[in-house]
Amino acid sequence: MKIYTAVVEKCPDTNLYVGYIPGFSGAHSQGKTLDELHNNLKEVIQMLMEDGEPSLETEFVGIQNITVGA
């Protein structure tokens, strides 16, 4: 079993949740709900892994808050 970290955003134009796995080429999807996005990402990852374990281009490290201005 492998655990991947997804970056999730909400598109203001479509109101859909959009997610991708950093460094995993082709591992991205969208959904109307977070649960739907989760299931869609899982399905995409499973399909991509049919060709074998990918070698990730980057590694997710974390997030940072940046304060700008006064």
N, C-alpha and C positions, 0 to 999 in steps of 0.2 A: 504494500500500500504506500502511495506517495501523496504528500500534501503539497498543494500549490497555493500561493498567495495571489488573490485577484485584486486588481485596482478597479473600483466601482465609482461611476459618476452618473448623474442624472442629466439627460439632455433636455434643455429648456424648450427646444423646438418640437420634439416628438413626445416629451414627457416619459420616455423610456429609460430604464436603467441600462447602462452600457458598461461592460466589464472586459478586462483583458488580463492575461498572465504576463507580467514583465519578462522579457527575454525568451518567451515561448512563441516562436513564429506561427501565426495562424490561430492562436488560442484567444479568440475574442468572440463576443456574442452580445445579445441584448434581450431584454424581457420587460413585460409590463409591470411585474412585481419582482422583488428581490428573490423570492423563491423560484420564480420562473427563470430569472437570470442564472441563478445557481445551477438549476437543472440543465439549462442550455449550455453553460460553460462546461459542466461535467461531461455532457454528451460530446461536445467538441473535443475535449481533451482525450476522451476514450477513442474517438475516431482517429485523432492524430497519432495516438500511441499504437495503433494497429501496425504501423510501420516500424515499431520499436521505440525504445526510450529515447527521447530527444536530448540533444546536448544544448543546454540553455545558453543563450547568447549573453545574458546578464543575470544577476542574482538580486532579488528584492532584499533591500536592507532595512528600510523603514521610512518614516515620514518625519518632516521637521516643520515647525511653525516659525515663520519669518515675520518679524514686526518691522514695518516700514513707516517712517514719519514720526510725528511728535507724540 
